[in-house]
């Protein structure tokens, strides 16, 4: 019998690849060192946004970066061990910070983000857990009302592409979200969104669906990918190697190290994100809310109120930065003054980030039978379902009627 298509990495992207392959009649095997879906996307803010199509690199960001780095309470940290990699990565990042590049990247992001809500609901259909995705607005809250401008490039791009948005003043914002601090004087409301009540549970439920449909889920650590003498690949681990004819590499930030022995180098960095979660919050949030100044997002989860944010470039194995815990707790209270902060939980995850905010998807030409599905940066949860569809098409020799050049693994 033919070998199953093997997916290295059972995060939300790998799980969605498996589901889409099964929809196309393919046998699949998911491999991960940990439980499915419990790494980067487990701890995000839960925003499922068709309109999160504006990249990190935007015009003028170069003026903000020094202040973010020098401010101890700022949203950006770079640990000393990674500066040697960070400088060339940062120069690539800034090369994308023109209006033309921002608009071009937004066009590519639109391909992956637009169907996110619909596809998640389709995957969850019949599982009994359809309520894990809830309708929501995305509320961008501003303390300085003069900065809430629908004419700014990011909002202009969204509006041009069809987003339904409103500008609210302080009173209307308080009516919408009474728990929010009155220090916020305006908000831009992006409609047509959804939020995950528990990103980790969604991944768990969908992994169980893969298994129920005959997929194999193997918990082991793959330490290397090598070419097999008879064709295809050998996946090395402690013990017996695993043969595989076709392999989808969806191991997040760990993907770069697995490619190196094959002579393939990609500018992928570990951009760590943190969250704090308050199980006894005792307040209600209707929507996902971004504090635009602090660059954090608050959302109601099954486990309480979660406040997520921060970008910290660090080595994969670096210990958690405890200062982030203190900072996020303080920012959460400033955002939600009545928050009960007792029994607060603290979490760290590692985003796989490319400098152009786009993932690597598709064939790796130098390595026939090896496919990329990694590097989704801040957008992994919402990009995962469409990534799964596109990668499943490519692996099964179906040519998508889309320009996928922006996601080419060889573009760097």
N, C-alpha and C positions, 0 to 999 in steps of 0.2 A: 504494500500500500504506500502511496506517496506520503512523504513526510509533511507534517503540518507546517503552515507558515508560522515562523517563530518570531515573537515580539519580545525584545529585551527591554524591560521596563514596564511595570504594570501600574503606572500612574494613570491619571484620567485620560491622557492622550493615548497611551498604549491600549487602555481598555476600549476606548472609542474606535481605535483601529481594529481591534478584535471583533467588536460588534458589527462593524461595517463589512469586514471580510466574511463573517458568518452570513450576513444578509445576501452576499454574493455566492453562497454555497461552499465556502472554503473552510477547511479544518484549520484550527488555530491553537497555538501554544503560547501562553504568557509566562514570562520568567521574570522574577524579581527577588531580590534578597530579603525584602520585607513584605508585609501584608499589602495587598493591592490598594493603591490610591491613598497611601498614608504619608507621602512625602510632600513635595512643594504645594500641590493643590489642596491638600488636606486643610491647610491653615490659612487660606486666603480669605479675603473679605466677603466672598460669596456673591459678588456681582456677576450676573449673567447679562451681558450688555451687547446688543447688536450695534450700539453706537460708540463703543470704546475703540474707535478707529483712528485716534490721534496718537502718533508715536511719541516716545519720550523726547526725541530730538526735535525741537521746534525753534523757529527764529528767535534770537535773543537769549537763548538759554545760557550761552557762554557768559553773559553778564551775571547770572544768578549763581553759577557753580562755585566761585570762590566764597561767597557768603554762606552757601549751604555747607561747605566743607569746614569753614572756620567757626560756625555757630554750633556749640555743643548740643543745642536743642533742635538743630536742623535735621532735615530728612535724609541727608546723604553723608555716609561715612566710608572712608577707604582705609583699610588696615595696612600697616607698613609692608607686610609680606607680599602684597600683590601690586605694589606701585610699578614694578618693572613691567608687568603685563597691562596695568591700568593705563599707562601713558599712551601706548599705541592704540589700545582699545578706545580711549577717550578721544584721540585725534580722529579715528574713524567715525565715532559718534558725532562729533562736531561737524564733520564733513556732510552729514545728513541734515544739518540744522538750517537749511534754507527753505523758503516757502515752496519752491518747486519740489524739493525732495520730500518735504512734509506731505504735500498733496499726493505725490506719487506713492509714498508709503501708505498713506490713508486708503488709496485705491486698493492696494494689496490687502491691507488689514480688513477692509470691507468684505472681501471674498470669504474670509474665515469667520468673521464675527457676526455678520448679518443673520445667518440662520440658526444662531446658537440656541435661542429659547425653543424654537420649533423642534430642533433635532434632539435636545435633551428630553423634551416631553415625549417624543417618539420612542426614544430608548427606554424611558421609564414606564411606558405604557404596558399594562399587564403585570407589572411587578408588585402591585399593591402599595407602592411608595410614590405614587405620582405627586403627592402633596409636598415632596421635598423641593420642588420648584414652585415658587410663589410669585404672582404678579407684583411688580414694584415700580416705583420711580427711582431714578438716580438723582439725588439731591446734592448739588454742589453749593455748599454754604459759605458765605463770605462775611467776615466781620466788617470789612470796608465796602459799603454798598457801591462805591464808585468803581470798584474792580469787577463787578458783576456785569459784564458786557457781552451781549449776544453777538456783537460785531467782531469780537476777538477771533483769531484765525481758527482755533480748534472748534469753536461753536459754529462759525461760519461754514466750515467744511461739513459738519454734521447736518446743518440746515440745508445746505445745497444737496445733500444726499437723501434728504427726506425726513430727518429727525423732527419729531414734534416736541418743541421746547417752550417753556414759559419762564419769564422773569418775575420773581416774587419779591415783595417788600417784607419788612420785618414782621408786620402783623399777620400777613398771609402765611408766612413761614411758621410762625408760632402756632397758628391754627392747624397747619399740616402736621407739624411735629412738636407737640407741646413740651416734650422732654428736652428739647435742644436749648442750649443756653441763649438767653436774650441778647448776648453779645453779638450774635450773628444778625446782621442787618439786611441781608438780601440773599437770594438763592436763585440759581438757574436749575430748573427742573427738566430732566430729560425723561420723556415718557417712553412707553413701549419696552420696558426692561423687565427683568425678573431677578430674583435673588434665590440663592441656594440656602435652604434652612440648615443644611449640614453638608458641606462639600465632601467631607470624608465618608459620610453615609451614602451619598450618591455614588461615589466610587465603589464602595463596598457592595451596594445593591447591584450595580451594573456588572461588577466582576462576577457576582453570583449568577447573573443572567448569562454571562459568557459560559460559565461552567454548566449551567442547566441546559444550555444548547449544545453541549458536547465538547466545549473547549477545555483544554488542559491548562491548569494553573500550577506552575512549579516554583517552589520557594527555594532558591539557591542563588549564590552570587557568581555571576559571570566575570572572570578576571581577564579574559582576552578573547579576541575573535581572530581565528587564523583560517587560511584557505585549506580546504581538504584536497588531498591528492587526487581524489576521484571526482572533484568538482563540488561546488557548494562550500559550506563553511563548517568549521568545528568551533563550538563554543566551550571554552576552557573553564573549568571550575575545579574545586577540590573533589577529587574522585574522577569518575569517568566523564570524558568529554561528551558533549551533545552534538550530534550531526544535524545540520539544517541546510536545506536546499535554498530557501529564501528567508532572509532575516530583515526585520524592521528594527532599526536602532531607535529606541524611544526611552533612553535612560536618563533624560534630563541633563543636568550639569555633568554627570559622569560619562556622557557620550563622547566627549572630546578625548578623554584618556583611552577609551576603547578604540578610537580611530588612529591614534598616534602610531602604534606598531605597524599599521598598514601604510604608513607614509602620508597620512592625511592630517592636515592641521587646520583647525577652525578657530576663529577668535571668540570663543565661548568662555564667559566668566561666570563665577558663582556670585550672584547678586542676592544677598540674603535678606529675607523679609521676616518680620516678627509680628506676633499678635499677643494681645492680652484678652482674656475672656472672663466674664463676670457672671457666674451661675446664679447669684442672688441679686441681680441687677434691680429687680422690682420696678421696672419702668417699661414703657412700650415704645417701640419704633415701628412705624408702618413701612418705611422704605430704607434703602441703603443711602447713607449720608456721608459725603466727603467734607471734611474740614479742609478747605482749599489752602489755608495758610500752613497748617501742620502736615498736609499731605497724608492724612490718615482717613480711614473709612470705618464707620460704625454700622453694624447691622445686627438684627435679631436672629439668633440661631437656636437650634434645639437645646444647646447647652448654655444659653444665656446670651448676653450682649457681647459681641466680639468687636474689638477695635484693632484694626490691622494697618500696618504701614511700615515705613522705613526702607531705605535702600542702603545696604552695607556690602561693599565689595570686600571679600575676604577669602582666605583659603577654604577649600571645602571642609577640611577637618578642624578648622579653628573653633574654639569653644564659644558658647553663646556670650554675647556682650551684655552683661548684667545692667549696664547703664541704660540700655534700650528698655528694659523692664520698668525701671524707674520713670523714664521719660514718657513711655506710652501710658503708664498709669496716671501720670500727672495730666497729660494731654486729654485722656479720656474723661477725667473729672472736669476739666475746663470746658469740654464739649457738652457733657451731660452732667450738670451739677448735682442732681439727685441720685446719681449712681451709687449703689451699695457695692463698694469695692472689696468686701470681705471674700475670702476664698478665691482670690484672683488666680487664674492659670496663665502661664507664660509659655510661649511656643516659638520655635525658630524653624524656618524652612529655607531652601536654597533654590532660587530661580535660575534657570539656564538662560543667560542673556547674551544676545548678539548686539552689536552696536547700532544696527538699523531697525531694531524692534521687531524683526520678522524671524520666523523659524526657518529651519532647513527641512524641506519636504521633497521627497521623491528619490529617484535613482541616484546612486553614487557611481558615476560613470567609471571610475577607476576600479571599482569593486563590483562586478556583475553579481546580481542576486542579493546585494545589500542596499537597503533603502533607509533614508533619513526621515525621522519624525520627531525632532527635538529642537530646543532653543526658543520656546514660546514666551520667555521673559515674564512680564506682568500679566500676560493675557491667556495663560494656558487653559484655565477653566472654560472661558468662553470660546476659545479657538478649537478646543479639542474635538467636538463632534464633526465639524466640517473637515478638520485635518484627517479624521478617521475615514471619511468618505473619499477624500482625494487620494490618500495613500492606498486605500483599498482598490480604487480604480487603477492607479499606476501599477500596483503589484500584479493585478490581473489583466494587464495590457489593454485597459480601457483608457482612451485618450480624453481627458476632461476638456470640455469646450471653454477653457479659461486660460488666461496667460499666467502660467505658473513660474515664469522666469524670475520674479522677485524672490522666490523661495528656493531657488537652485542651491543645493548644498555646495556647489563649486563656485558660487558668485564671489567669494572672497579671494 
